[in-house]
Amino acid sequence: MPPSAAADRILFRRIQELTLAGRTDDEIEAALPPAAGHVFVLLAAAVGDYPTTGTS
């Protein structure tokens, strides 16, 4: 699984948890930026200099 797909799955799971907990759309929207920031910091640390292909 590409690293970005793992990040997407983690964030989707968080949205699911918040939805099932009865949070409003506004509450979910407010919770996502900190969660996404945390996920992408972990992702950047994990992949470091991971080679990319097909990019300019």
All heavy atoms as atom14 arrays in JSON, in Angstrom:
{
  "sequence": "MPPSAAADRILFRRIQELTLAGRTDDEIEAALPPAAGHVFVLLAAAVGDYPTTGTS",
  "atom14_mask": [
    [1, 1, 1, 1, 1, 1, 1, 1, 0, 0, 0, 0, 0, 0],
    [1, 1, 1, 1, 1, 1, 1, 0, 0, 0, 0, 0, 0, 0],
    [1, 1, 1, 1, 1, 1, 1, 0, 0, 0, 0, 0, 0, 0],
    [1, 1, 1, 1, 1, 1, 0, 0, 0, 0, 0, 0, 0, 0],
    [1, 1, 1, 1, 1, 0, 0, 0, 0, 0, 0, 0, 0, 0],
    [1, 1, 1, 1, 1, 0, 0, 0, 0, 0, 0, 0, 0, 0],
    [1, 1, 1, 1, 1, 0, 0, 0, 0, 0, 0, 0, 0, 0],
    [1, 1, 1, 1, 1, 1, 1, 1, 0, 0, 0, 0, 0, 0],
    [1, 1, 1, 1, 1, 1, 1, 1, 1, 1, 1, 0, 0, 0],
    [1, 1, 1, 1, 1, 1, 1, 1, 0, 0, 0, 0, 0, 0],
    [1, 1, 1, 1, 1, 1, 1, 1, 0, 0, 0, 0, 0, 0],
    [1, 1, 1, 1, 1, 1, 1, 1, 1, 1, 1, 0, 0, 0],
    [1, 1, 1, 1, 1, 1, 1, 1, 1, 1, 1, 0, 0, 0],
    [1, 1, 1, 1, 1, 1, 1, 1, 1, 1, 1, 0, 0, 0],
    [1, 1, 1, 1, 1, 1, 1, 1, 0, 0, 0, 0, 0, 0],
    [1, 1, 1, 1, 1, 1, 1, 1, 1, 0, 0, 0, 0, 0],
    [1, 1, 1, 1, 1, 1, 1, 1, 1, 0, 0, 0, 0, 0],
    [1, 1, 1, 1, 1, 1, 1, 1, 0, 0, 0, 0, 0, 0],
    [1, 1, 1, 1, 1, 1, 1, 0, 0, 0, 0, 0, 0, 0],
    [1, 1, 1, 1, 1, 1, 1, 1, 0, 0, 0, 0, 0, 0],
    [1, 1, 1, 1, 1, 0, 0, 0, 0, 0, 0, 0, 0, 0],
    [1, 1, 1, 1, 0, 0, 0, 0, 0, 0, 0, 0, 0, 0],
    [1, 1, 1, 1, 1, 1, 1, 1, 1, 1, 1, 0, 0, 0],
    [1, 1, 1, 1, 1, 1, 1, 0, 0, 0, 0, 0, 0, 0],
    [1, 1, 1, 1, 1, 1, 1, 1, 0, 0, 0, 0, 0, 0],
    [1, 1, 1, 1, 1, 1, 1, 1, 0, 0, 0, 0, 0, 0],
    [1, 1, 1, 1, 1, 1, 1, 1, 1, 0, 0, 0, 0, 0],
    [1, 1, 1, 1, 1, 1, 1, 1, 0, 0, 0, 0, 0, 0],
    [1, 1, 1, 1, 1, 1, 1, 1, 1, 0, 0, 0, 0, 0],
    [1, 1, 1, 1, 1, 0, 0, 0, 0, 0, 0, 0, 0, 0],
    [1, 1, 1, 1, 1, 0, 0, 0, 0, 0, 0, 0, 0, 0],
    [1, 1, 1, 1, 1, 1, 1, 1, 0, 0, 0, 0, 0, 0],
    [1, 1, 1, 1, 1, 1, 1, 0, 0, 0, 0, 0, 0, 0],
    [1, 1, 1, 1, 1, 1, 1, 0, 0, 0, 0, 0, 0, 0],
    [1, 1, 1, 1, 1, 0, 0, 0, 0, 0, 0, 0, 0, 0],
    [1, 1, 1, 1, 1, 0, 0, 0, 0, 0, 0, 0, 0, 0],
    [1, 1, 1, 1, 0, 0, 0, 0, 0, 0, 0, 0, 0, 0],
    [1, 1, 1, 1, 1, 1, 1, 1, 1, 1, 0, 0, 0, 0],
    [1, 1, 1, 1, 1, 1, 1, 0, 0, 0, 0, 0, 0, 0],
    [1, 1, 1, 1, 1, 1, 1, 1, 1, 1, 1, 0, 0, 0],
    [1, 1, 1, 1, 1, 1, 1, 0, 0, 0, 0, 0, 0, 0],
    [1, 1, 1, 1, 1, 1, 1, 1, 0, 0, 0, 0, 0, 0],
    [1, 1, 1, 1, 1, 1, 1, 1, 0, 0, 0, 0, 0, 0],
    [1, 1, 1, 1, 1, 0, 0, 0, 0, 0, 0, 0, 0, 0],
    [1, 1, 1, 1, 1, 0, 0, 0, 0, 0, 0, 0, 0, 0],
    [1, 1, 1, 1, 1, 0, 0, 0, 0, 0, 0, 0, 0, 0],
    [1, 1, 1, 1, 1, 1, 1, 0, 0, 0, 0, 0, 0, 0],
    [1, 1, 1, 1, 0, 0, 0, 0, 0, 0, 0, 0, 0, 0],
    [1, 1, 1, 1, 1, 1, 1, 1, 0, 0, 0, 0, 0, 0],
    [1, 1, 1, 1, 1, 1, 1, 1, 1, 1, 1, 1, 0, 0],
    [1, 1, 1, 1, 1, 1, 1, 0, 0, 0, 0, 0, 0, 0],
    [1, 1, 1, 1, 1, 1, 1, 0, 0, 0, 0, 0, 0, 0],
    [1, 1, 1, 1, 1, 1, 1, 0, 0, 0, 0, 0, 0, 0],
    [1, 1, 1, 1, 0, 0, 0, 0, 0, 0, 0, 0, 0, 0],
    [1, 1, 1, 1, 1, 1, 1, 0, 0, 0, 0, 0, 0, 0],
    [1, 1, 1, 1, 1, 1, 0, 0, 0, 0, 0, 0, 0, 0]
  ],
  "atom14_positions": [
    [[0.86, -1.17, 0.0], [0.0, 0.0, 0.0], [0.91, 1.23, 0.0], [1.79, 1.33, 0.84], [-0.89, -0.03, 1.24], [-1.69, 1.21, 1.45], [-2.71, 1.23, 2.97], [-3.43, -0.37, 3.02], [0.0, 0.0, 0.0], [0.0, 0.0, 0.0], [0.0, 0.0, 0.0], [0.0, 0.0, 0.0], [0.0, 0.0, 0.0], [0.0, 0.0, 0.0]],
    [[0.69, 2.17, -0.9], [1.48, 3.41, -0.9], [1.27, 4.18, 0.4], [0.18, 4.12, 1.0], [0.92, 4.21, -2.08], [0.21, 3.22, -2.92], [-0.25, 2.11, -2.0], [0.0, 0.0, 0.0], [0.0, 0.0, 0.0], [0.0, 0.0, 0.0], [0.0, 0.0, 0.0], [0.0, 0.0, 0.0], [0.0, 0.0, 0.0], [0.0, 0.0, 0.0]],
    [[2.3, 4.87, 0.87], [2.17, 5.61, 2.14], [0.98, 6.56, 2.17], [0.32, 6.69, 3.19], [3.49, 6.37, 2.25], [4.44, 5.62, 1.39], [3.62, 5.0, 0.3], [0.0, 0.0, 0.0], [0.0, 0.0, 0.0], [0.0, 0.0, 0.0], [0.0, 0.0, 0.0], [0.0, 0.0, 0.0], [0.0, 0.0, 0.0], [0.0, 0.0, 0.0]],
    [[0.7, 7.22, 1.05], [-0.42, 8.17, 1.05], [-1.76, 7.46, 1.23], [-2.69, 8.0, 1.82], [-0.43, 9.01, -0.22], [-0.57, 8.18, -1.35], [0.0, 0.0, 0.0], [0.0, 0.0, 0.0], [0.0, 0.0, 0.0], [0.0, 0.0, 0.0], [0.0, 0.0, 0.0], [0.0, 0.0, 0.0], [0.0, 0.0, 0.0], [0.0, 0.0, 0.0]],
    [[-1.84, 6.23, 0.75], [-3.08, 5.46, 0.93], [-3.29, 5.13, 2.4], [-4.42, 5.15, 2.89], [-3.04, 4.18, 0.09], [0.0, 0.0, 0.0], [0.0, 0.0, 0.0], [0.0, 0.0, 0.0], [0.0, 0.0, 0.0], [0.0, 0.0, 0.0], [0.0, 0.0, 0.0], [0.0, 0.0, 0.0], [0.0, 0.0, 0.0], [0.0, 0.0, 0.0]],
    [[-2.2, 4.86, 3.11], [-2.31, 4.58, 4.54], [-2.81, 5.82, 5.27], [-3.66, 5.72, 6.17], [-0.96, 4.13, 5.09], [0.0, 0.0, 0.0], [0.0, 0.0, 0.0], [0.0, 0.0, 0.0], [0.0, 0.0, 0.0], [0.0, 0.0, 0.0], [0.0, 0.0, 0.0], [0.0, 0.0, 0.0], [0.0, 0.0, 0.0], [0.0, 0.0, 0.0]],
    [[-2.3, 6.98, 4.9], [-2.75, 8.22, 5.53], [-4.24, 8.44, 5.27], [-4.98, 8.82, 6.18], [-1.93, 9.4, 5.01], [0.0, 0.0, 0.0], [0.0, 0.0, 0.0], [0.0, 0.0, 0.0], [0.0, 0.0, 0.0], [0.0, 0.0, 0.0], [0.0, 0.0, 0.0], [0.0, 0.0, 0.0], [0.0, 0.0, 0.0], [0.0, 0.0, 0.0]],
    [[-4.66, 8.2, 4.05], [-6.09, 8.35, 3.71], [-6.95, 7.42, 4.56], [-8.01, 7.82, 5.04], [-6.33, 8.07, 2.24], [-5.8, 9.15, 1.32], [-5.52, 10.26, 1.81], [-5.65, 8.87, 0.12], [0.0, 0.0, 0.0], [0.0, 0.0, 0.0], [0.0, 0.0, 0.0], [0.0, 0.0, 0.0], [0.0, 0.0, 0.0], [0.0, 0.0, 0.0]],
    [[-6.5, 6.19, 4.73], [-7.27, 5.22, 5.51], [-7.38, 5.64, 6.97], [-8.43, 5.51, 7.6], [-6.65, 3.83, 5.41], [-6.85, 3.19, 4.05], [-6.15, 1.84, 4.0], [-6.68, 0.96, 5.02], [-7.36, -0.14, 4.77], [-7.6, -0.5, 3.54], [-7.79, -0.89, 5.75], [0.0, 0.0, 0.0], [0.0, 0.0, 0.0], [0.0, 0.0, 0.0]],
    [[-6.28, 6.16, 7.52], [-6.29, 6.6, 8.92], [-7.26, 7.75, 9.1], [-8.06, 7.79, 10.04], [-4.87, 6.99, 9.36], [-4.0, 5.74, 9.47], [-4.91, 7.74, 10.69], [-2.52, 6.03, 9.62], [0.0, 0.0, 0.0], [0.0, 0.0, 0.0], [0.0, 0.0, 0.0], [0.0, 0.0, 0.0], [0.0, 0.0, 0.0], [0.0, 0.0, 0.0]],
    [[-7.23, 8.71, 8.19], [-8.13, 9.86, 8.29], [-9.59, 9.45, 8.07], [-10.49, 9.94, 8.74], [-7.72, 10.96, 7.32], [-6.39, 11.63, 7.68], [-5.95, 12.57, 6.57], [-6.46, 12.34, 9.01], [0.0, 0.0, 0.0], [0.0, 0.0, 0.0], [0.0, 0.0, 0.0], [0.0, 0.0, 0.0], [0.0, 0.0, 0.0], [0.0, 0.0, 0.0]],
    [[-9.81, 8.53, 7.13], [-11.17, 8.04, 6.9], [-11.69, 7.36, 8.16], [-12.84, 7.57, 8.56], [-11.21, 7.07, 5.72], [-12.58, 6.52, 5.48], [-13.55, 7.26, 4.83], [-12.91, 5.25, 5.91], [-14.82, 6.75, 4.62], [-14.18, 4.72, 5.71], [-15.14, 5.48, 5.06], [0.0, 0.0, 0.0], [0.0, 0.0, 0.0], [0.0, 0.0, 0.0]],
    [[-10.84, 6.57, 8.8], [-11.25, 5.88, 10.02], [-11.62, 6.9, 11.1], [-12.58, 6.73, 11.84], [-10.16, 4.96, 10.53], [-10.54, 4.29, 11.85], [-9.54, 3.31, 12.3], [-9.76, 2.08, 11.53], [-8.93, 1.07, 11.5], [-7.8, 1.12, 12.15], [-9.21, 0.0, 10.8], [0.0, 0.0, 0.0], [0.0, 0.0, 0.0], [0.0, 0.0, 0.0]],
    [[-10.85, 7.99, 11.2], [-11.14, 9.02, 12.19], [-12.51, 9.67, 11.91], [-13.3, 9.9, 12.83], [-10.03, 10.08, 12.19], [-10.21, 11.13, 13.25], [-10.09, 10.53, 14.64], [-10.28, 11.59, 15.63], [-11.02, 11.44, 16.72], [-11.61, 10.3, 16.98], [-11.16, 12.43, 17.56], [0.0, 0.0, 0.0], [0.0, 0.0, 0.0], [0.0, 0.0, 0.0]],
    [[-12.77, 9.96, 10.65], [-14.07, 10.52, 10.27], [-15.18, 9.55, 10.64], [-16.23, 9.96, 11.19], [-14.11, 10.84, 8.76], [-13.15, 11.99, 8.44], [-15.53, 11.19, 8.31], [-12.9, 12.18, 6.96], [0.0, 0.0, 0.0], [0.0, 0.0, 0.0], [0.0, 0.0, 0.0], [0.0, 0.0, 0.0], [0.0, 0.0, 0.0], [0.0, 0.0, 0.0]],
    [[-14.96, 8.28, 10.38], [-15.96, 7.26, 10.72], [-16.22, 7.23, 12.23], [-17.38, 7.18, 12.66], [-15.45, 5.9, 10.26], [-16.42, 5.08, 9.54], [-15.8, 3.79, 9.04], [-14.65, 3.45, 9.31], [-16.58, 3.05, 8.29], [0.0, 0.0, 0.0], [0.0, 0.0, 0.0], [0.0, 0.0, 0.0], [0.0, 0.0, 0.0], [0.0, 0.0, 0.0]],
    [[-15.15, 7.24, 13.02], [-15.3, 7.22, 14.48], [-16.12, 8.42, 14.97], [-17.0, 8.27, 15.81], [-13.92, 7.25, 15.15], [-13.12, 6.0, 14.99], [-11.67, 6.17, 15.44], [-11.24, 7.31, 15.74], [-10.95, 5.16, 15.47], [0.0, 0.0, 0.0], [0.0, 0.0, 0.0], [0.0, 0.0, 0.0], [0.0, 0.0, 0.0], [0.0, 0.0, 0.0]],
    [[-15.78, 9.59, 14.45], [-16.48, 10.8, 14.88], [-17.94, 10.78, 14.45], [-18.82, 11.19, 15.21], [-15.77, 12.04, 14.33], [-14.37, 12.3, 14.9], [-13.66, 13.36, 14.08], [-14.44, 12.67, 16.36], [0.0, 0.0, 0.0], [0.0, 0.0, 0.0], [0.0, 0.0, 0.0], [0.0, 0.0, 0.0], [0.0, 0.0, 0.0], [0.0, 0.0, 0.0]],
    [[-18.2, 10.29, 13.25], [-19.57, 10.2, 12.75], [-20.39, 9.24, 13.62], [-21.51, 9.55, 14.03], [-19.58, 9.73, 11.29], [-18.85, 10.68, 10.5], [-20.99, 9.6, 10.74], [0.0, 0.0, 0.0], [0.0, 0.0, 0.0], [0.0, 0.0, 0.0], [0.0, 0.0, 0.0], [0.0, 0.0, 0.0], [0.0, 0.0, 0.0], [0.0, 0.0, 0.0]],
    [[-19.83, 8.07, 13.89], [-20.54, 7.08, 14.7], [-20.73, 7.54, 16.13], [-21.66, 7.09, 16.81], [-19.8, 5.74, 14.65], [-19.81, 5.05, 13.28], [-18.91, 3.82, 13.3], [-21.22, 4.69, 12.87], [0.0, 0.0, 0.0], [0.0, 0.0, 0.0], [0.0, 0.0, 0.0], [0.0, 0.0, 0.0], [0.0, 0.0, 0.0], [0.0, 0.0, 0.0]],
    [[-19.86, 8.45, 16.59], [-20.01, 9.0, 17.94], [-21.05, 10.11, 18.0], [-21.31, 10.67, 19.06], [-18.66, 9.53, 18.43], [0.0, 0.0, 0.0], [0.0, 0.0, 0.0], [0.0, 0.0, 0.0], [0.0, 0.0, 0.0], [0.0, 0.0, 0.0], [0.0, 0.0, 0.0], [0.0, 0.0, 0.0], [0.0, 0.0, 0.0], [0.0, 0.0, 0.0]],
    [[-21.63, 10.44, 16.84], [-22.7, 11.42, 16.81], [-22.24, 12.86, 16.69], [-23.01, 13.78, 16.95], [0.0, 0.0, 0.0], [0.0, 0.0, 0.0], [0.0, 0.0, 0.0], [0.0, 0.0, 0.0], [0.0, 0.0, 0.0], [0.0, 0.0, 0.0], [0.0, 0.0, 0.0], [0.0, 0.0, 0.0], [0.0, 0.0, 0.0], [0.0, 0.0, 0.0]],
    [[-20.98, 13.06, 16.3], [-20.46, 14.43, 16.14], [-21.12, 15.09, 14.95], [-21.47, 14.45, 13.97], [-18.95, 14.42, 15.95], [-18.18, 13.75, 17.02], [-18.3, 14.49, 18.31], [-17.53, 13.75, 19.32], [-17.27, 14.2, 20.51], [-17.72, 15.37, 20.88], [-16.59, 13.48, 21.35], [0.0, 0.0, 0.0], [0.0, 0.0, 0.0], [0.0, 0.0, 0.0]],
    [[-21.26, 16.4, 15.04], [-21.84, 17.16, 13.93], [-20.78, 17.34, 12.84], [-19.58, 17.14, 13.07], [-22.29, 18.56, 14.39], [-21.14, 19.32, 14.76], [-23.28, 18.48, 15.54], [0.0, 0.0, 0.0], [0.0, 0.0, 0.0], [0.0, 0.0, 0.0], [0.0, 0.0, 0.0], [0.0, 0.0, 0.0], [0.0, 0.0, 0.0], [0.0, 0.0, 0.0]],
    [[-21.25, 17.72, 11.65], [-20.31, 17.98, 10.55], [-19.3, 19.05, 10.93], [-18.11, 18.93, 10.61], [-21.06, 18.4, 9.29], [-21.85, 17.26, 8.66], [-21.6, 16.09, 9.01], [-22.69, 17.56, 7.8], [0.0, 0.0, 0.0], [0.0, 0.0, 0.0], [0.0, 0.0, 0.0], [0.0, 0.0, 0.0], [0.0, 0.0, 0.0], [0.0, 0.0, 0.0]],
    [[-19.75, 20.09, 11.64], [-18.84, 21.16, 12.05], [-17.79, 20.65, 13.03], [-16.62, 21.05, 12.96], [-19.61, 22.32, 12.67], [-20.43, 23.11, 11.64], [-20.11, 23.03, 10.43], [-21.38, 23.79, 12.04], [0.0, 0.0, 0.0], [0.0, 0.0, 0.0], [0.0, 0.0, 0.0], [0.0, 0.0, 0.0], [0.0, 0.0, 0.0], [0.0, 0.0, 0.0]],
    [[-18.18, 19.78, 13.94], [-17.23, 19.21, 14.89], [-16.21, 18.32, 14.18], [-15.01, 18.36, 14.5], [-17.96, 18.41, 15.97], [-18.76, 19.27, 16.92], [-19.62, 18.45, 17.86], [-20.2, 17.42, 17.44], [-19.73, 18.86, 19.03], [0.0, 0.0, 0.0], [0.0, 0.0, 0.0], [0.0, 0.0, 0.0], [0.0, 0.0, 0.0], [0.0, 0.0, 0.0]],
    [[-16.68, 17.55, 13.21], [-15.78, 16.69, 12.45], [-14.81, 17.54, 11.65], [-13.6, 17.28, 11.64], [-16.57, 15.73, 11.54], [-17.38, 14.74, 12.4], [-15.64, 14.99, 10.58], [-18.39, 13.92, 11.63], [0.0, 0.0, 0.0], [0.0, 0.0, 0.0], [0.0, 0.0, 0.0], [0.0, 0.0, 0.0], [0.0, 0.0, 0.0], [0.0, 0.0, 0.0]],
    [[-15.34, 18.58, 11.01], [-14.49, 19.47, 10.22], [-13.4, 20.11, 11.09], [-12.25, 20.23, 10.68], [-15.34, 20.55, 9.57], [-14.55, 21.51, 8.71], [-15.41, 22.58, 8.08], [-16.63, 22.64, 8.35], [-14.86, 23.38, 7.31], [0.0, 0.0, 0.0], [0.0, 0.0, 0.0], [0.0, 0.0, 0.0], [0.0, 0.0, 0.0], [0.0, 0.0, 0.0]],
    [[-13.74, 20.48, 12.31], [-12.77, 21.1, 13.21], [-11.72, 20.1, 13.7], [-10.59, 20.48, 13.98], [-13.5, 21.73, 14.39], [0.0, 0.0, 0.0], [0.0, 0.0, 0.0], [0.0, 0.0, 0.0], [0.0, 0.0, 0.0], [0.0, 0.0, 0.0], [0.0, 0.0, 0.0], [0.0, 0.0, 0.0], [0.0, 0.0, 0.0], [0.0, 0.0, 0.0]],
    [[-12.1, 18.83, 13.81], [-11.19, 17.82, 14.32], [-10.19, 17.33, 13.27], [-9.13, 16.81, 13.63], [-11.98, 16.62, 14.85], [0.0, 0.0, 0.0], [0.0, 0.0, 0.0], [0.0, 0.0, 0.0], [0.0, 0.0, 0.0], [0.0, 0.0, 0.0], [0.0, 0.0, 0.0], [0.0, 0.0, 0.0], [0.0, 0.0, 0.0], [0.0, 0.0, 0.0]],
    [[-10.49, 17.5, 12.01], [-9.65, 16.91, 10.98], [-8.3, 17.59, 10.75], [-7.3, 16.88, 10.59], [-10.41, 16.8, 9.66], [-11.47, 15.71, 9.65], [-12.12, 15.62, 8.29], [-10.9, 14.37, 10.06], [0.0, 0.0, 0.0], [0.0, 0.0, 0.0], [0.0, 0.0, 0.0], [0.0, 0.0, 0.0], [0.0, 0.0, 0.0], [0.0, 0.0, 0.0]],
    [[-8.19, 18.91, 10.72], [-6.86, 19.49, 10.47], [-5.79, 19.04, 11.46], [-4.69, 18.67, 11.04], [-7.11, 20.99, 10.51], [-8.53, 21.12, 10.06], [-9.23, 19.94, 10.69], [0.0, 0.0, 0.0], [0.0, 0.0, 0.0], [0.0, 0.0, 0.0], [0.0, 0.0, 0.0], [0.0, 0.0, 0.0], [0.0, 0.0, 0.0], [0.0, 0.0, 0.0]],
    [[-6.07, 19.02, 12.79], [-5.03, 18.53, 13.7], [-4.69, 17.06, 13.45], [-3.53, 16.66, 13.51], [-5.63, 18.73, 15.09], [-6.71, 19.74, 14.92], [-7.22, 19.56, 13.52], [0.0, 0.0, 0.0], [0.0, 0.0, 0.0], [0.0, 0.0, 0.0], [0.0, 0.0, 0.0], [0.0, 0.0, 0.0], [0.0, 0.0, 0.0], [0.0, 0.0, 0.0]],
    [[-5.72, 16.25, 13.19], [-5.49, 14.83, 12.93], [-4.67, 14.64, 11.65], [-3.73, 13.85, 11.61], [-6.81, 14.07, 12.82], [0.0, 0.0, 0.0], [0.0, 0.0, 0.0], [0.0, 0.0, 0.0], [0.0, 0.0, 0.0], [0.0, 0.0, 0.0], [0.0, 0.0, 0.0], [0.0, 0.0, 0.0], [0.0, 0.0, 0.0], [0.0, 0.0, 0.0]],
    [[-5.01, 15.39, 10.61], [-4.28, 15.29, 9.34], [-2.84, 15.76, 9.51], [-1.91, 15.13, 8.99], [-4.98, 16.11, 8.26], [0.0, 0.0, 0.0], [0.0, 0.0, 0.0], [0.0, 0.0, 0.0], [0.0, 0.0, 0.0], [0.0, 0.0, 0.0], [0.0, 0.0, 0.0], [0.0, 0.0, 0.0], [0.0, 0.0, 0.0], [0.0, 0.0, 0.0]],
    [[-2.65, 16.83, 10.25], [-1.29, 17.31, 10.5], [-0.45, 16.26, 11.19], [0.7, 16.01, 10.8], [0.0, 0.0, 0.0], [0.0, 0.0, 0.0], [0.0, 0.0, 0.0], [0.0, 0.0, 0.0], [0.0, 0.0, 0.0], [0.0, 0.0, 0.0], [0.0, 0.0, 0.0], [0.0, 0.0, 0.0], [0.0, 0.0, 0.0], [0.0, 0.0, 0.0]],
    [[-1.03, 15.59, 12.18], [-0.31, 14.54, 12.91], [0.03, 13.37, 11.98], [1.15, 12.87, 11.97], [-1.15, 14.06, 14.09], [-0.48, 13.03, 14.91], [0.6, 13.29, 15.72], [-0.74, 11.7, 15.04], [0.99, 12.16, 16.31], [0.18, 11.2, 15.92], [0.0, 0.0, 0.0], [0.0, 0.0, 0.0], [0.0, 0.0, 0.0], [0.0, 0.0, 0.0]],
    [[-0.94, 12.94, 11.19], [-0.72, 11.82, 10.27], [0.39, 12.16, 9.27], [1.27, 11.34, 9.02], [-2.03, 11.45, 9.52], [-1.76, 10.52, 8.35], [-3.01, 10.82, 10.48], [0.0, 0.0, 0.0], [0.0, 0.0, 0.0], [0.0, 0.0, 0.0], [0.0, 0.0, 0.0], [0.0, 0.0, 0.0], [0.0, 0.0, 0.0], [0.0, 0.0, 0.0]],
    [[0.36, 13.36, 8.72], [1.35, 13.69, 7.69], [2.73, 13.94, 8.27], [3.73, 13.69, 7.61], [0.85, 14.82, 6.81], [-0.22, 14.33, 5.87], [-1.55, 14.65, 6.07], [0.1, 13.5, 4.81], [-2.53, 14.17, 5.23], [-0.88, 13.01, 3.96], [-2.2, 13.34, 4.16], [0.0, 0.0, 0.0], [0.0, 0.0, 0.0], [0.0, 0.0, 0.0]],
    [[2.84, 14.36, 9.53], [4.15, 14.45, 10.19], [4.72, 13.04, 10.34], [5.9, 12.8, 10.05], [4.04, 15.15, 11.56], [5.29, 14.92, 12.4], [3.8, 16.63, 11.37], [0.0, 0.0, 0.0], [0.0, 0.0, 0.0], [0.0, 0.0, 0.0], [0.0, 0.0, 0.0], [0.0, 0.0, 0.0], [0.0, 0.0, 0.0], [0.0, 0.0, 0.0]],
    [[3.89, 12.11, 10.78], [4.34, 10.71, 10.9], [4.7, 10.13, 9.54], [5.71, 9.42, 9.41], [3.26, 9.86, 11.56], [2.94, 10.19, 13.01], [1.74, 9.36, 13.49], [4.14, 9.97, 13.9], [0.0, 0.0, 0.0], [0.0, 0.0, 0.0], [0.0, 0.0, 0.0], [0.0, 0.0, 0.0], [0.0, 0.0, 0.0], [0.0, 0.0, 0.0]],
    [[3.92, 10.45, 8.53], [4.18, 9.96, 7.19], [5.52, 10.49, 6.67], [6.33, 9.74, 6.14], [3.04, 10.35, 6.25], [3.17, 9.95, 4.79], [3.21, 8.45, 4.65], [2.02, 10.53, 4.0], [0.0, 0.0, 0.0], [0.0, 0.0, 0.0], [0.0, 0.0, 0.0], [0.0, 0.0, 0.0], [0.0, 0.0, 0.0], [0.0, 0.0, 0.0]],
    [[5.75, 11.78, 6.84], [7.01, 12.38, 6.36], [8.2, 11.74, 7.06], [9.23, 11.47, 6.42], [6.99, 13.88, 6.58], [0.0, 0.0, 0.0], [0.0, 0.0, 0.0], [0.0, 0.0, 0.0], [0.0, 0.0, 0.0], [0.0, 0.0, 0.0], [0.0, 0.0, 0.0], [0.0, 0.0, 0.0], [0.0, 0.0, 0.0], [0.0, 0.0, 0.0]],
    [[8.08, 11.51, 8.35], [9.18, 10.88, 9.09], [9.41, 9.45, 8.63], [10.54, 8.98, 8.56], [8.88, 10.93, 10.59], [0.0, 0.0, 0.0], [0.0, 0.0, 0.0], [0.0, 0.0, 0.0], [0.0, 0.0, 0.0], [0.0, 0.0, 0.0], [0.0, 0.0, 0.0], [0.0, 0.0, 0.0], [0.0, 0.0, 0.0], [0.0, 0.0, 0.0]],
    [[8.32, 8.76, 8.3], [8.44, 7.35, 7.91], [9.02, 7.17, 6.52], [9.81, 6.26, 6.28], [7.07, 6.68, 7.98], [0.0, 0.0, 0.0], [0.0, 0.0, 0.0], [0.0, 0.0, 0.0], [0.0, 0.0, 0.0], [0.0, 0.0, 0.0], [0.0, 0.0, 0.0], [0.0, 0.0, 0.0], [0.0, 0.0, 0.0], [0.0, 0.0, 0.0]],
    [[8.65, 8.04, 5.59], [9.1, 7.84, 4.21], [10.38, 8.6, 3.89], [11.11, 8.22, 2.98], [8.01, 8.19, 3.17], [6.82, 7.28, 3.33], [7.61, 9.62, 3.22], [0.0, 0.0, 0.0], [0.0, 0.0, 0.0], [0.0, 0.0, 0.0], [0.0, 0.0, 0.0], [0.0, 0.0, 0.0], [0.0, 0.0, 0.0], [0.0, 0.0, 0.0]],
    [[10.66, 9.65, 4.63], [11.9, 10.38, 4.45], [12.2, 10.69, 2.99], [11.5, 11.44, 2.35], [0.0, 0.0, 0.0], [0.0, 0.0, 0.0], [0.0, 0.0, 0.0], [0.0, 0.0, 0.0], [0.0, 0.0, 0.0], [0.0, 0.0, 0.0], [0.0, 0.0, 0.0], [0.0, 0.0, 0.0], [0.0, 0.0, 0.0], [0.0, 0.0, 0.0]],
    [[13.23, 10.06, 2.48], [13.68, 10.28, 1.1], [13.13, 9.22, 0.15], [13.77, 8.88, -0.85], [15.2, 10.27, 1.04], [15.81, 11.44, 1.76], [15.09, 12.38, 2.12], [17.04, 11.41, 1.98], [0.0, 0.0, 0.0], [0.0, 0.0, 0.0], [0.0, 0.0, 0.0], [0.0, 0.0, 0.0], [0.0, 0.0, 0.0], [0.0, 0.0, 0.0]],
    [[11.97, 8.69, 0.46], [11.37, 7.64, -0.37], [11.35, 8.1, -1.82], [10.87, 9.18, -2.13], [9.94, 7.36, 0.11], [9.27, 6.2, -0.55], [9.56, 4.89, -0.13], [8.35, 6.37, -1.57], [8.93, 3.81, -0.71], [7.72, 5.29, -2.15], [8.01, 4.02, -1.73], [7.39, 2.94, -2.31], [0.0, 0.0, 0.0], [0.0, 0.0, 0.0]],
    [[11.91, 7.29, -2.72], [11.97, 7.71, -4.12], [10.59, 7.79, -4.76], [9.73, 6.95, -4.49], [12.82, 6.63, -4.78], [12.73, 5.45, -3.89], [12.5, 5.98, -2.49], [0.0, 0.0, 0.0], [0.0, 0.0, 0.0], [0.0, 0.0, 0.0], [0.0, 0.0, 0.0], [0.0, 0.0, 0.0], [0.0, 0.0, 0.0], [0.0, 0.0, 0.0]],
    [[10.39, 8.78, -5.55], [9.13, 8.91, -6.29], [9.41, 8.67, -7.76], [10.52, 8.85, -8.23], [8.53, 10.31, -6.1], [9.48, 11.27, -6.55], [8.2, 10.58, -4.64], [0.0, 0.0, 0.0], [0.0, 0.0, 0.0], [0.0, 0.0, 0.0], [0.0, 0.0, 0.0], [0.0, 0.0, 0.0], [0.0, 0.0, 0.0], [0.0, 0.0, 0.0]],
    [[8.4, 8.25, -8.45], [8.52, 8.04, -9.9], [7.44, 8.82, -10.6], [6.36, 9.06, -10.05], [8.37, 6.54, -10.26], [7.11, 6.1, -9.8], [9.47, 5.72, -9.63], [0.0, 0.0, 0.0], [0.0, 0.0, 0.0], [0.0, 0.0, 0.0], [0.0, 0.0, 0.0], [0.0, 0.0, 0.0], [0.0, 0.0, 0.0], [0.0, 0.0, 0.0]],
    [[7.75, 9.26, -11.78], [6.75, 9.94, -12.6], [6.47, 11.34, -12.18], [5.46, 11.92, -12.58], [0.0, 0.0, 0.0], [0.0, 0.0, 0.0], [0.0, 0.0, 0.0], [0.0, 0.0, 0.0], [0.0, 0.0, 0.0], [0.0, 0.0, 0.0], [0.0, 0.0, 0.0], [0.0, 0.0, 0.0], [0.0, 0.0, 0.0], [0.0, 0.0, 0.0]],
    [[7.32, 11.94, -11.33], [7.11, 13.32, -10.94], [8.16, 14.19, -11.57], [9.25, 13.75, -11.9], [7.17, 13.48, -9.4], [8.46, 13.08, -8.95], [6.09, 12.69, -8.72], [0.0, 0.0, 0.0], [0.0, 0.0, 0.0], [0.0, 0.0, 0.0], [0.0, 0.0, 0.0], [0.0, 0.0, 0.0], [0.0, 0.0, 0.0], [0.0, 0.0, 0.0]],
    [[7.83, 15.44, -11.74], [8.78, 16.37, -12.35], [9.41, 17.23, -11.31], [8.86, 17.58, -10.34], [8.07, 17.29, -13.35], [7.44, 16.5, -14.32], [0.0, 0.0, 0.0], [0.0, 0.0, 0.0], [0.0, 0.0, 0.0], [0.0, 0.0, 0.0], [0.0, 0.0, 0.0], [0.0, 0.0, 0.0], [0.0, 0.0, 0.0], [0.0, 0.0, 0.0]]
  ]
}
